[in-house]
Amino acid sequence: MRLNKEIRIKTEADIPDNIVMKLISSVIAQGKISNGGKTYCYVSLFQYEGKTYRVETNDSTKSIMFYVFNEKEKEE
């Protein structure tokens, strides 16, 4: 059996793994809604435990990449 599907995750070091997995699971649960239903949402914002996180998705390579960031509060 040959395995050829790959999902990769890159995240900022201070975001706990369990939060990363919840955020990415939420994006995947929404389904492929960008690019005419061919890709997961390009950018999703989440509020979780008082913080805002941004999940970006890129599947322009042979693997699906998820990037998880802390969304910094903008100073006024």
All heavy atoms as a GROMACS GRO file, in nm:
protein
  618
    1MET      N    1   0.084  -0.117   0.000
    1MET     CA    2   0.000   0.000   0.000
    1MET      C    3   0.090   0.124   0.000
    1MET      O    4   0.184   0.133   0.076
    1MET     CB    5  -0.088   0.000   0.124
    1MET     CG    6  -0.166   0.126   0.137
    1MET     SD    7  -0.265   0.152   0.289
    1MET     CE    8  -0.273  -0.002   0.370
    2ARG      N    9   0.053   0.217  -0.085
    2ARG     CA   10   0.132   0.339  -0.095
    2ARG      C   11   0.051   0.455  -0.038
    2ARG      O   12  -0.062   0.479  -0.077
    2ARG     CB   13   0.165   0.366  -0.240
    2ARG     CG   14   0.259   0.479  -0.255
    2ARG     CD   15   0.311   0.490  -0.393
    2ARG     NE   16   0.379   0.618  -0.400
    2ARG     CZ   17   0.413   0.678  -0.508
    2ARG    NH1   18   0.388   0.623  -0.624
    2ARG    NH2   19   0.474   0.792  -0.503
    3LEU      N   20   0.112   0.527   0.054
    3LEU     CA   21   0.047   0.643   0.114
    3LEU      C   22   0.097   0.768   0.043
    3LEU      O   23   0.217   0.789   0.032
    3LEU     CB   24   0.080   0.652   0.263
    3LEU     CG   25   0.042   0.529   0.346
    3LEU    CD1   26   0.089   0.546   0.489
    3LEU    CD2   27  -0.107   0.505   0.342
    4ASN      N   28   0.005   0.852  -0.003
    4ASN     CA   29   0.050   0.969  -0.076
    4ASN      C   30  -0.019   1.098  -0.035
    4ASN      O   31   0.008   1.203  -0.092
    4ASN     CB   32   0.036   0.949  -0.226
    4ASN     CG   33  -0.106   0.920  -0.267
    4ASN    OD1   34  -0.196   0.926  -0.186
    4ASN    ND2   35  -0.125   0.886  -0.394
    5LYS      N   36  -0.106   1.095   0.062
    5LYS     CA   37  -0.172   1.217   0.109
    5LYS      C   38  -0.098   1.266   0.233
    5LYS      O   39  -0.071   1.189   0.324
    5LYS     CB   40  -0.318   1.190   0.144
    5LYS     CG   41  -0.392   1.315   0.183
    5LYS     CD   42  -0.539   1.285   0.203
    5LYS     CE   43  -0.613   1.412   0.238
    5LYS     NZ   44  -0.756   1.387   0.256
    6GLU      N   45  -0.070   1.396   0.234
    6GLU     CA   46   0.007   1.452   0.344
    6GLU      C   47  -0.059   1.581   0.392
    6GLU      O   48  -0.094   1.668   0.311
    6GLU     CB   49   0.149   1.482   0.296
    6GLU     CG   50   0.242   1.528   0.402
    6GLU     CD   51   0.383   1.541   0.348
    6GLU    OE1   52   0.445   1.439   0.315
    6GLU    OE2   53   0.430   1.657   0.339
    7ILE      N   54  -0.076   1.594   0.522
    7ILE     CA   55  -0.124   1.716   0.584
    7ILE      C   56  -0.014   1.764   0.678
    7ILE      O   57   0.030   1.689   0.765
    7ILE     CB   58  -0.254   1.693   0.662
    7ILE    CG1   59  -0.365   1.649   0.567
    7ILE    CG2   60  -0.295   1.818   0.739
    7ILE    CD1   61  -0.493   1.609   0.636
    8ARG      N   62   0.029   1.888   0.659
    8ARG     CA   63   0.138   1.943   0.740
    8ARG      C   64   0.088   2.063   0.818
    8ARG      O   65   0.001   2.135   0.773
    8ARG     CB   66   0.254   1.982   0.650
    8ARG     CG   67   0.309   1.859   0.576
    8ARG     CD   68   0.417   1.897   0.478
    8ARG     NE   69   0.532   1.948   0.550
    8ARG     CZ   70   0.630   2.018   0.492
    8ARG    NH1   71   0.627   2.043   0.363
    8ARG    NH2   72   0.731   2.062   0.562
    9ILE      N   73   0.149   2.084   0.935
    9ILE     CA   74   0.109   2.193   1.023
    9ILE      C   75   0.234   2.269   1.067
    9ILE      O   76   0.331   2.209   1.111
    9ILE     CB   77   0.037   2.140   1.148
    9ILE    CG1   78  -0.087   2.061   1.109
    9ILE    CG2   79   0.004   2.253   1.244
    9ILE    CD1   80  -0.147   1.980   1.223
   10LYS      N   81   0.227   2.402   1.055
   10LYS     CA   82   0.331   2.488   1.111
   10LYS      C   83   0.261   2.587   1.201
   10LYS      O   84   0.156   2.640   1.167
   10LYS     CB   85   0.409   2.559   1.001
   10LYS     CG   86   0.495   2.464   0.922
   10LYS     CD   87   0.590   2.538   0.834
   10LYS     CE   88   0.680   2.437   0.763
   10LYS     NZ   89   0.786   2.504   0.690
   11THR      N   90   0.320   2.612   1.317
   11THR     CA   91   0.255   2.697   1.416
   11THR      C   92   0.358   2.775   1.496
   11THR      O   93   0.475   2.736   1.502
   11THR     CB   94   0.166   2.612   1.509
   11THR    OG1   95   0.096   2.697   1.599
   11THR    CG2   96   0.246   2.511   1.584
   12GLU      N   97   0.311   2.883   1.556
   12GLU     CA   98   0.398   2.956   1.647
   12GLU      C   99   0.421   2.871   1.771
   12GLU      O  100   0.331   2.798   1.815
   12GLU     CB  101   0.335   3.090   1.684
   12GLU     CG  102   0.330   3.185   1.566
   12GLU     CD  103   0.270   3.320   1.600
   12GLU    OE1  104   0.157   3.324   1.652
   12GLU    OE2  105   0.339   3.419   1.575
   13ALA      N  106   0.540   2.881   1.827
   13ALA     CA  107   0.581   2.792   1.936
   13ALA      C  108   0.496   2.804   2.062
   13ALA      O  109   0.481   2.706   2.136
   13ALA     CB  110   0.728   2.817   1.971
   14ASP      N  111   0.436   2.920   2.086
   14ASP     CA  112   0.363   2.939   2.212
   14ASP      C  113   0.216   2.896   2.207
   14ASP      O  114   0.144   2.913   2.305
   14ASP     CB  115   0.374   3.084   2.258
   14ASP     CG  116   0.314   3.183   2.158
   14ASP    OD1  117   0.302   3.148   2.039
   14ASP    OD2  118   0.279   3.294   2.200
   15ILE      N  119   0.172   2.838   2.098
   15ILE     CA  120   0.034   2.790   2.089
   15ILE      C  121   0.033   2.641   2.123
   15ILE      O  122   0.098   2.561   2.057
   15ILE     CB  123  -0.025   2.812   1.948
   15ILE    CG1  124  -0.014   2.959   1.907
   15ILE    CG2  125  -0.170   2.766   1.944
   15ILE    CD1  126  -0.055   2.987   1.765
   16PRO      N  127  -0.041   2.602   2.228
   16PRO     CA  128  -0.044   2.461   2.268
   16PRO      C  129  -0.098   2.370   2.157
   16PRO      O  130  -0.187   2.408   2.082
   16PRO     CB  131  -0.138   2.460   2.389
   16PRO     CG  132  -0.137   2.601   2.440
   16PRO     CD  133  -0.119   2.688   2.319
   17ASP      N  134  -0.043   2.251   2.149
   17ASP     CA  135  -0.080   2.154   2.045
   17ASP      C  136  -0.230   2.123   2.045
   17ASP      O  137  -0.290   2.110   1.938
   17ASP     CB  138  -0.002   2.024   2.061
   17ASP     CG  139   0.146   2.041   2.036
   17ASP    OD1  140   0.186   2.144   1.976
   17ASP    OD2  141   0.223   1.952   2.075
   18ASN      N  142  -0.290   2.112   2.163
   18ASN     CA  143  -0.433   2.078   2.166
   18ASN      C  144  -0.518   2.190   2.105
   18ASN      O  145  -0.617   2.162   2.038
   18ASN     CB  146  -0.480   2.046   2.309
   18ASN     CG  147  -0.469   2.164   2.403
   18ASN    OD1  148  -0.369   2.238   2.402
   18ASN    ND2  149  -0.569   2.180   2.486
   19ILE      N  150  -0.478   2.315   2.121
   19ILE     CA  151  -0.551   2.426   2.060
   19ILE      C  152  -0.530   2.424   1.909
   19ILE      O  153  -0.624   2.442   1.832
   19ILE     CB  154  -0.509   2.560   2.122
   19ILE    CG1  155  -0.556   2.566   2.267
   19ILE    CG2  156  -0.564   2.677   2.041
   19ILE    CD1  157  -0.512   2.690   2.343
   20VAL      N  158  -0.407   2.399   1.866
   20VAL     CA  159  -0.378   2.390   1.723
   20VAL      C  160  -0.467   2.285   1.657
   20VAL      O  161  -0.530   2.311   1.554
   20VAL     CB  162  -0.229   2.356   1.699
   20VAL    CG1  163  -0.203   2.322   1.553
   20VAL    CG2  164  -0.140   2.471   1.743
   21MET      N  165  -0.478   2.170   1.718
   21MET     CA  166  -0.558   2.063   1.659
   21MET      C  167  -0.707   2.099   1.656
   21MET      O  168  -0.776   2.068   1.559
   21MET     CB  169  -0.536   1.932   1.735
   21MET     CG  170  -0.394   1.880   1.724
   21MET     SD  171  -0.334   1.866   1.554
   21MET     CE  172  -0.440   1.740   1.491
   22LYS      N  173  -0.758   2.166   1.759
   22LYS     CA  174  -0.899   2.207   1.759
   22LYS      C  175  -0.926   2.306   1.647
   22LYS      O  176  -1.028   2.297   1.578
   22LYS     CB  177  -0.935   2.270   1.894
   22LYS     CG  178  -0.950   2.169   2.004
   22LYS     CD  179  -0.986   2.236   2.135
   22LYS     CE  180  -0.988   2.129   2.243
   22LYS     NZ  181  -1.059   2.170   2.362
   23LEU      N  182  -0.835   2.402   1.629
   23LEU     CA  183  -0.855   2.503   1.525
   23LEU      C  184  -0.853   2.441   1.386
   23LEU      O  185  -0.940   2.468   1.303
   23LEU     CB  186  -0.749   2.612   1.538
   23LEU     CG  187  -0.746   2.690   1.669
   23LEU    CD1  188  -0.628   2.785   1.672
   23LEU    CD2  189  -0.877   2.763   1.694
   24ILE      N  190  -0.755   2.357   1.362
   24ILE     CA  191  -0.744   2.294   1.230
   24ILE      C  192  -0.862   2.198   1.206
   24ILE      O  193  -0.917   2.194   1.096
   24ILE     CB  194  -0.608   2.221   1.215
   24ILE    CG1  195  -0.498   2.327   1.211
   24ILE    CG2  196  -0.605   2.135   1.090
   24ILE    CD1  197  -0.359   2.272   1.217
   25SER      N  198  -0.902   2.128   1.309
   25SER     CA  199  -1.018   2.038   1.296
   25SER      C  200  -1.143   2.116   1.258
   25SER      O  201  -1.224   2.071   1.178
   25SER     CB  202  -1.043   1.963   1.426
   25SER     OG  203  -0.938   1.874   1.452
   26SER      N  204  -1.156   2.236   1.313
   26SER     CA  205  -1.272   2.320   1.280
   26SER      C  206  -1.269   2.363   1.134
   26SER      O  207  -1.373   2.361   1.067
   26SER     CB  208  -1.274   2.442   1.371
   26SER     OG  209  -1.384   2.523   1.343
   27VAL      N  210  -1.152   2.399   1.084
   27VAL     CA  211  -1.140   2.436   0.942
   27VAL      C  212  -1.176   2.318   0.853
   27VAL      O  213  -1.252   2.331   0.758
   27VAL     CB  214  -0.997   2.487   0.910
   27VAL    CG1  215  -0.978   2.507   0.760
   27VAL    CG2  216  -0.969   2.617   0.984
   28ILE      N  217  -1.125   2.201   0.886
   28ILE     CA  218  -1.152   2.081   0.807
   28ILE      C  219  -1.301   2.045   0.813
   28ILE      O  220  -1.362   2.008   0.713
   28ILE     CB  221  -1.064   1.964   0.852
   28ILE    CG1  222  -0.917   1.994   0.814
   28ILE    CG2  223  -1.109   1.832   0.790
   28ILE    CD1  224  -0.817   1.896   0.871
   29ALA      N  225  -1.362   2.061   0.931
   29ALA     CA  226  -1.504   2.028   0.946
   29ALA      C  227  -1.594   2.117   0.861
   29ALA      O  228  -1.701   2.074   0.818
   29ALA     CB  229  -1.545   2.039   1.093
   30GLN      N  230  -1.550   2.240   0.833
   30GLN     CA  231  -1.628   2.330   0.746
   30GLN      C  232  -1.627   2.283   0.601
   30GLN      O  233  -1.711   2.323   0.523
   30GLN     CB  234  -1.569   2.471   0.752
   30GLN     CG  235  -1.586   2.540   0.885
   30GLN     CD  236  -1.515   2.674   0.888
   30GLN    OE1  237  -1.521   2.750   0.790
   30GLN    NE2  238  -1.449   2.704   0.997
   31GLY      N  239  -1.531   2.199   0.568
   31GLY     CA  240  -1.522   2.146   0.433
   31GLY      C  241  -1.443   2.238   0.342
   31GLY      O  242  -1.393   2.342   0.382
   32LYS      N  243  -1.433   2.197   0.218
   32LYS     CA  244  -1.360   2.274   0.118
   32LYS      C  245  -1.454   2.380   0.061
   32LYS      O  246  -1.540   2.350  -0.020
   32LYS     CB  247  -1.305   2.182   0.010
   32LYS     CG  248  -1.201   2.087   0.067
   32LYS     CD  249  -1.136   2.002  -0.040
   32LYS     CE  250  -1.026   1.919   0.024
   32LYS     NZ  251  -0.952   1.842  -0.074
   33ILE      N  252  -1.436   2.503   0.109
   33ILE     CA  253  -1.529   2.610   0.076
   33ILE      C  254  -1.465   2.722  -0.007
   33ILE      O  255  -1.535   2.813  -0.049
   33ILE     CB  256  -1.593   2.669   0.203
   33ILE    CG1  257  -1.488   2.726   0.298
   33ILE    CG2  258  -1.678   2.564   0.273
   33ILE    CD1  259  -1.546   2.796   0.420
   34SER      N  260  -1.336   2.718  -0.028
   34SER     CA  261  -1.269   2.820  -0.109
   34SER      C  262  -1.238   2.765  -0.247
   34SER      O  263  -1.240   2.643  -0.269
   34SER     CB  264  -1.140   2.866  -0.041
   34SER     OG  265  -1.168   2.938   0.077
   35ASN      N  266  -1.209   2.856  -0.339
   35ASN     CA  267  -1.170   2.818  -0.475
   35ASN      C  268  -1.275   2.727  -0.541
   35ASN      O  269  -1.242   2.621  -0.595
   35ASN     CB  270  -1.032   2.754  -0.475
   35ASN     CG  271  -0.975   2.738  -0.614
   35ASN    OD1  272  -1.017   2.806  -0.708
   35ASN    ND2  273  -0.879   2.648  -0.628
   36GLY      N  274  -1.400   2.767  -0.530
   36GLY     CA  275  -1.506   2.689  -0.593
   36GLY      C  276  -1.525   2.551  -0.533
   36GLY      O  277  -1.564   2.457  -0.601
   37GLY      N  278  -1.497   2.537  -0.402
   37GLY     CA  279  -1.514   2.408  -0.334
   37GLY      C  280  -1.397   2.313  -0.350
   37GLY      O  281  -1.410   2.195  -0.321
   38LYS      N  282  -1.283   2.364  -0.392
   38LYS     CA  283  -1.166   2.278  -0.414
   38LYS      C  284  -1.066   2.280  -0.299
   38LYS      O  285  -0.982   2.191  -0.288
   38LYS     CB  286  -1.093   2.319  -0.542
   38LYS     CG  287  -1.176   2.300  -0.666
   38LYS     CD  288  -1.102   2.350  -0.788
   38LYS     CE  289  -1.191   2.342  -0.912
   38LYS     NZ  290  -1.129   2.405  -1.027
   39THR      N  291  -1.073   2.383  -0.214
   39THR     CA  292  -0.976   2.395  -0.105
   39THR      C  293  -1.044   2.436   0.025
   39THR      O  294  -1.154   2.490   0.025
   39THR     CB  295  -0.868   2.501  -0.138
   39THR    OG1  296  -0.932   2.627  -0.154
   39THR    CG2  297  -0.791   2.466  -0.262
   40TYR      N  298  -0.974   2.410   0.137
   40TYR     CA  299  -1.023   2.457   0.266
   40TYR      C  300  -1.012   2.609   0.270
   40TYR      O  301  -0.939   2.668   0.192
   40TYR     CB  302  -0.943   2.395   0.380
   40TYR     CG  303  -0.963   2.246   0.391
   40TYR    CD1  304  -0.862   2.157   0.359
   40TYR    CD2  305  -1.085   2.194   0.432
   40TYR    CE1  306  -0.881   2.020   0.366
   40TYR    CE2  307  -1.106   2.057   0.440
   40TYR     CZ  308  -1.004   1.971   0.408
   40TYR     OH  309  -1.024   1.837   0.415
   41CYS      N  310  -1.085   2.670   0.360
   41CYS     CA  311  -1.087   2.816   0.372
   41CYS      C  312  -0.944   2.869   0.381
   41CYS      O  313  -0.862   2.820   0.458
   41CYS     CB  314  -1.167   2.857   0.496
   41CYS     SG  315  -1.194   3.034   0.507
   42TYR      N  316  -0.914   2.970   0.298
   42TYR     CA  317  -0.778   3.025   0.293
   42TYR      C  318  -0.734   3.086   0.426
   42TYR      O  319  -0.622   3.066   0.470
   42TYR     CB  320  -0.766   3.130   0.183
   42TYR     CG  321  -0.782   3.076   0.044
   42TYR    CD1  322  -0.870   3.136  -0.044
   42TYR    CD2  323  -0.709   2.966   0.000
   42TYR    CE1  324  -0.885   3.088  -0.174
   42TYR    CE2  325  -0.725   2.918  -0.128
   42TYR     CZ  326  -0.813   2.980  -0.215
   42TYR     OH  327  -0.827   2.932  -0.342
   43VAL      N  328  -0.824   3.162   0.491
   43VAL     CA  329  -0.793   3.226   0.619
   43VAL      C  330  -0.915   3.219   0.709
   43VAL      O  331  -1.025   3.259   0.669
   43VAL     CB  332  -0.752   3.374   0.600
   43VAL    CG1  333  -0.722   3.439   0.735
   43VAL    CG2  334  -0.632   3.387   0.508
   44SER      N  335  -0.896   3.168   0.830
   44SER     CA  336  -1.004   3.161   0.927
   44SER      C  337  -0.957   3.224   1.058
   44SER      O  338  -0.844   3.200   1.101
   44SER     CB  339  -1.043   3.015   0.955
   44SER     OG  340  -1.084   2.950   0.837
   45LEU      N  341  -1.043   3.304   1.121
   45LEU     CA  342  -1.013   3.362   1.251
   45LEU      C  343  -1.099   3.295   1.357
   45LEU      O  344  -1.218   3.271   1.334
   45LEU     CB  345  -1.041   3.513   1.251
   45LEU     CG  346  -0.949   3.598   1.165
   45LEU    CD1  347  -0.995   3.743   1.167
   45LEU    CD2  348  -0.805   3.588   1.213
   46PHE      N  349  -1.039   3.266   1.471
   46PHE     CA  350  -1.108   3.199   1.581
   46PHE      C  351  -1.082   3.271   1.711
   46PHE      O  352  -0.971   3.316   1.736
   46PHE     CB  353  -1.058   3.054   1.597
   46PHE     CG  354  -1.087   2.966   1.480
   46PHE    CD1  355  -0.993   2.948   1.380
   46PHE    CD2  356  -1.207   2.898   1.472
   46PHE    CE1  357  -1.018   2.866   1.272
   46PHE    CE2  358  -1.234   2.815   1.364
   46PHE     CZ  359  -1.140   2.799   1.265
   47GLN      N  360  -1.184   3.278   1.795
   47GLN     CA  361  -1.170   3.323   1.934
   47GLN      C  362  -1.171   3.196   2.019
   47GLN      O  363  -1.263   3.114   2.009
   47GLN     CB  364  -1.290   3.411   1.974
   47GLN     CG  365  -1.294   3.544   1.906
   47GLN     CD  366  -1.197   3.643   1.967
   47GLN    OE1  367  -1.160   3.632   2.083
   47GLN    NE2  368  -1.154   3.738   1.887
   48TYR      N  369  -1.068   3.180   2.101
   48TYR     CA  370  -1.061   3.061   2.187
   48TYR      C  371  -0.991   3.100   2.316
   48TYR      O  372  -0.879   3.152   2.313
   48TYR     CB  373  -0.987   2.948   2.116
   48TYR     CG  374  -0.990   2.818   2.191
   48TYR    CD1  375  -1.103   2.737   2.188
   48TYR    CD2  376  -0.882   2.776   2.267
   48TYR    CE1  377  -1.108   2.618   2.258
   48TYR    CE2  378  -0.885   2.657   2.337
   48TYR     CZ  379  -0.999   2.578   2.333
   48TYR     OH  380  -1.003   2.460   2.402
   49GLU      N  381  -1.058   3.077   2.428
   49GLU     CA  382  -1.004   3.107   2.560
   49GLU      C  383  -0.948   3.250   2.568
   49GLU      O  384  -0.839   3.274   2.619
   49GLU     CB  385  -0.897   3.004   2.599
   49GLU     CG  386  -0.954   2.865   2.617
   49GLU     CD  387  -0.852   2.764   2.664
   49GLU    OE1  388  -0.732   2.795   2.668
   49GLU    OE2  389  -0.895   2.652   2.697
   50GLY      N  390  -1.025   3.346   2.515
   50GLY     CA  391  -0.988   3.486   2.526
   50GLY      C  392  -0.881   3.535   2.430
   50GLY      O  393  -0.839   3.649   2.437
   51LYS      N  394  -0.836   3.450   2.340
   51LYS     CA  395  -0.735   3.489   2.243
   51LYS      C  396  -0.789   3.470   2.102
   51LYS      O  397  -0.879   3.389   2.080
   51LYS     CB  398  -0.607   3.406   2.259
   51LYS     CG  399  -0.535   3.431   2.390
   51LYS     CD  400  -0.407   3.354   2.395
   51LYS     CE  401  -0.334   3.380   2.525
   51LYS     NZ  402  -0.210   3.306   2.534
   52THR      N  403  -0.732   3.543   2.009
   52THR     CA  404  -0.770   3.529   1.869
   52THR      C  405  -0.659   3.460   1.793
   52THR      O  406  -0.541   3.495   1.808
   52THR     CB  407  -0.798   3.668   1.806
   52THR    OG1  408  -0.898   3.734   1.883
   52THR    CG2  409  -0.846   3.654   1.662
   53TYR      N  410  -0.697   3.360   1.714
   53TYR     CA  411  -0.601   3.284   1.635
   53TYR      C  412  -0.639   3.292   1.488
   53TYR      O  413  -0.757   3.304   1.454
   53TYR     CB  414  -0.600   3.137   1.677
   53TYR     CG  415  -0.560   3.116   1.821
   53TYR    CD1  416  -0.655   3.104   1.920
   53TYR    CD2  417  -0.425   3.111   1.857
   53TYR    CE1  418  -0.619   3.085   2.052
   53TYR    CE2  419  -0.388   3.093   1.989
   53TYR     CZ  420  -0.485   3.080   2.086
   53TYR     OH  421  -0.449   3.062   2.217
   54ARG      N  422  -0.539   3.284   1.402
   54ARG     CA  423  -0.560   3.284   1.257
   54ARG      C  424  -0.506   3.154   1.201
   54ARG      O  425  -0.393   3.115   1.229
   54ARG     CB  426  -0.488   3.403   1.194
   54ARG     CG  427  -0.511   3.415   1.045
   54ARG     CD  428  -0.446   3.540   0.986
   54ARG     NE  429  -0.302   3.523   0.971
   54ARG     CZ  430  -0.208   3.590   1.037
   54ARG    NH1  431  -0.242   3.682   1.126
   54ARG    NH2  432  -0.081   3.568   1.015
   55VAL      N  433  -0.587   3.085   1.121
   55VAL     CA  434  -0.544   2.964   1.052
   55VAL      C  435  -0.543   2.993   0.903
   55VAL      O  436  -0.645   3.034   0.847
   55VAL     CB  437  -0.637   2.844   1.082
   55VAL    CG1  438  -0.591   2.720   1.005
   55VAL    CG2  439  -0.641   2.815   1.232
   56GLU      N  440  -0.429   2.975   0.841
   56GLU     CA  441  -0.417   2.992   0.696
   56GLU      C  442  -0.394   2.855   0.634
   56GLU      O  443  -0.329   2.769   0.693
   56GLU     CB  444  -0.299   3.084   0.662
   56GLU     CG  445  -0.318   3.225   0.714
   56GLU     CD  446  -0.203   3.316   0.680
   56GLU    OE1  447  -0.109   3.274   0.607
   56GLU    OE2  448  -0.206   3.432   0.726
   57THR      N  449  -0.449   2.836   0.516
   57THR     CA  450  -0.438   2.709   0.446
   57THR      C  451  -0.377   2.731   0.309
   57THR      O  452  -0.409   2.826   0.240
   57THR     CB  453  -0.577   2.644   0.429
   57THR    OG1  454  -0.640   2.636   0.555
   57THR    CG2  455  -0.566   2.506   0.370
   58ASN      N  456  -0.288   2.641   0.271
   58ASN     CA  457  -0.225   2.646   0.139
   58ASN      C  458  -0.214   2.503   0.089
   58ASN      O  459  -0.150   2.420   0.151
   58ASN     CB  460  -0.087   2.711   0.149
   58ASN     CG  461  -0.018   2.720   0.015
   58ASN    OD1  462  -0.060   2.661  -0.083
   58ASN    ND2  463   0.090   2.795   0.012
   59ASP      N  464  -0.277   2.474  -0.023
   59ASP     CA  465  -0.265   2.340  -0.080
   59ASP      C  466  -0.212   2.346  -0.223
   59ASP      O  467  -0.245   2.264  -0.306
   59ASP     CB  468  -0.396   2.263  -0.071
   59ASP     CG  469  -0.506   2.323  -0.155
   59ASP    OD1  470  -0.485   2.432  -0.212
   59ASP    OD2  471  -0.613   2.262  -0.164
   60SER      N  472  -0.126   2.445  -0.248
   60SER     CA  473  -0.069   2.459  -0.382
   60SER      C  474   0.048   2.364  -0.406
   60SER      O  475   0.102   2.358  -0.515
   60SER     CB  476  -0.027   2.604  -0.408
   60SER     OG  477   0.073   2.643  -0.317
   61THR      N  478   0.087   2.291  -0.303
   61THR     CA  479   0.192   2.190  -0.319
   61THR      C  480   0.126   2.052  -0.309
   61THR      O  481   0.004   2.041  -0.299
   61THR     CB  482   0.300   2.205  -0.210
   61THR    OG1  483   0.239   2.184  -0.082
   61THR    CG2  484   0.361   2.344  -0.212
   62LYS      N  485   0.206   1.947  -0.308
   62LYS     CA  486   0.146   1.813  -0.300
   62LYS      C  487   0.088   1.781  -0.163
   62LYS      O  488   0.014   1.686  -0.148
   62LYS     CB  489   0.247   1.706  -0.341
   62LYS     CG  490   0.360   1.686  -0.243
   62LYS     CD  491   0.450   1.573  -0.289
   62LYS     CE  492   0.558   1.548  -0.186
   62LYS     NZ  493   0.640   1.435  -0.222
   63SER      N  494   0.120   1.863  -0.062
   63SER     CA  495   0.061   1.843   0.070
   63SER      C  496  -0.025   1.964   0.107
   63SER      O  497  -0.009   2.072   0.054
   63SER     CB  498   0.172   1.824   0.174
   63SER     OG  499   0.255   1.938   0.180
   64ILE      N  500  -0.119   1.941   0.198
   64ILE     CA  501  -0.201   2.051   0.249
   64ILE      C  502  -0.127   2.110   0.368
   64ILE      O  503  -0.090   2.039   0.462
   64ILE     CB  504  -0.339   2.000   0.293
   64ILE    CG1  505  -0.413   1.937   0.176
   64ILE    CG2  506  -0.422   2.114   0.353
   64ILE    CD1  507  -0.538   1.862   0.216
   65MET      N  508  -0.104   2.241   0.364
   65MET     CA  509  -0.033   2.310   0.471
   65MET      C  510  -0.131   2.394   0.552
   65MET      O  511  -0.210   2.468   0.495
   65MET     CB  512   0.076   2.402   0.414
   65MET     CG  513   0.192   2.330   0.354
   65MET     SD  514   0.294   2.244   0.475
   65MET     CE  515   0.343   2.375   0.583
   66PHE      N  516  -0.124   2.381   0.684
   66PHE     CA  517  -0.199   2.467   0.774
   66PHE      C  518  -0.098   2.546   0.856
   66PHE      O  519  -0.002   2.490   0.909
   66PHE     CB  520  -0.287   2.384   0.869
   66PHE     CG  521  -0.403   2.318   0.803
   66PHE    CD1  522  -0.396   2.187   0.761
   66PHE    CD2  523  -0.522   2.388   0.784
   66PHE    CE1  524  -0.504   2.125   0.701
   66PHE    CE2  525  -0.631   2.327   0.723
   66PHE     CZ  526  -0.622   2.196   0.681
   67TYR      N  527  -0.120   2.676   0.864
   67TYR     CA  528  -0.035   2.765   0.942
   67TYR      C  529  -0.122   2.827   1.051
   67TYR      O  530  -0.229   2.881   1.021
   67TYR     CB  531   0.023   2.877   0.855
   67TYR     CG  532   0.103   2.827   0.738
   67TYR    CD1  533   0.042   2.804   0.615
   67TYR    CD2  534   0.239   2.803   0.749
   67TYR    CE1  535   0.114   2.759   0.506
   67TYR    CE2  536   0.313   2.758   0.640
   67TYR     CZ  537   0.250   2.736   0.520
   67TYR     OH  538   0.322   2.690   0.413
   68VAL      N  539  -0.077   2.819   1.176
   68VAL     CA  540  -0.156   2.871   1.286
   68VAL      C  541  -0.077   2.982   1.356
   68VAL      O  542   0.038   2.962   1.394
   68VAL     CB  543  -0.192   2.759   1.387
   68VAL    CG1  544  -0.280   2.814   1.499
   68VAL    CG2  545  -0.262   2.644   1.316
   69PHE      N  546  -0.142   3.098   1.370
   69PHE     CA  547  -0.078   3.216   1.427
   69PHE      C  548  -0.162   3.273   1.541
   69PHE      O  549  -0.285   3.262   1.539
   69PHE     CB  550  -0.067   3.328   1.321
   69PHE     CG  551   0.008   3.288   1.199
   69PHE    CD1  552  -0.059   3.240   1.087
   69PHE    CD2  553   0.145   3.302   1.192
   69PHE    CE1  554   0.009   3.206   0.972
   69PHE    CE2  555   0.215   3.268   1.077
   69PHE     CZ  556   0.146   3.219   0.967
   70ASN      N  557  -0.094   3.338   1.636
   70ASN     CA  558  -0.163   3.425   1.730
   70ASN      C  559  -0.197   3.552   1.655
   70ASN      O  560  -0.111   3.610   1.590
   70ASN     CB  561  -0.072   3.462   1.848
   70ASN     CG  562  -0.063   3.353   1.950
   70ASN    OD1  563  -0.163   3.303   1.997
   70ASN    ND2  564   0.059   3.316   1.987
   71GLU      N  565  -0.320   3.593   1.663
   71GLU     CA  566  -0.360   3.718   1.598
   71GLU      C  567  -0.340   3.828   1.702
   71GLU      O  568  -0.412   3.835   1.802
   71GLU     CB  569  -0.506   3.710   1.552
   71GLU     CG  570  -0.550   3.824   1.468
   71GLU     CD  571  -0.489   3.827   1.330
   71GLU    OE1  572  -0.414   3.736   1.290
   71GLU    OE2  573  -0.516   3.924   1.259
   72LYS      N  574  -0.240   3.909   1.683
   72LYS     CA  575  -0.204   4.013   1.780
   72LYS      C  576  -0.309   4.122   1.781
   72LYS      O  577  -0.362   4.160   1.678
   72LYS     CB  578  -0.068   4.074   1.744
   72LYS     CG  579   0.042   3.971   1.724
   72LYS     CD  580   0.076   3.901   1.852
   72LYS     CE  581   0.196   3.811   1.831
   72LYS     NZ  582   0.191   3.686   1.892
   73GLU      N  583  -0.336   4.173   1.899
   73GLU     CA  584  -0.427   4.286   1.912
   73GLU      C  585  -0.363   4.409   1.851
   73GLU      O  586  -0.244   4.435   1.874
   73GLU     CB  587  -0.458   4.312   2.061
   73GLU     CG  588  -0.534   4.200   2.128
   73GLU     CD  589  -0.675   4.182   2.074
   73GLU    OE1  590  -0.738   4.283   2.040
   73GLU    OE2  591  -0.719   4.067   2.066
   74LYS      N  592  -0.438   4.484   1.772
   74LYS     CA  593  -0.385   4.604   1.710
   74LYS      C  594  -0.391   4.719   1.810
   74LYS      O  595  -0.492   4.740   1.876
   74LYS     CB  596  -0.464   4.637   1.584
   74LYS     CG  597  -0.448   4.531   1.481
   74LYS     CD  598  -0.515   4.569   1.352
   74LYS     CE  599  -0.496   4.451   1.258
   74LYS     NZ  600  -0.513   4.479   1.124
   75GLU      N  601  -0.281   4.789   1.819
   75GLU     CA  602  -0.276   4.904   1.910
   75GLU      C  603  -0.346   5.022   1.846
   75GLU      O  604  -0.333   5.045   1.725
   75GLU     CB  605  -0.130   4.938   1.941
   75GLU     CG  606  -0.059   4.830   2.019
   75GLU     CD  607   0.082   4.870   2.055
   75GLU    OE1  608   0.111   4.990   2.062
   75GLU    OE2  609   0.162   4.779   2.076
   76GLU      N  610  -0.418   5.098   1.925
   76GLU     CA  611  -0.490   5.215   1.873
   76GLU      C  612  -0.407   5.340   1.888
   76GLU      O  613  -0.328   5.359   1.967
   76GLU     CB  614  -0.623   5.230   1.945
   76GLU     CG  615  -0.712   5.112   1.916
   76GLU     CD  616  -0.846   5.127   1.984
   76GLU    OE1  617  -0.891   5.240   2.005
   76GLU    OE2  618  -0.905   5.025   2.018
   0.00000   0.00000   0.00000
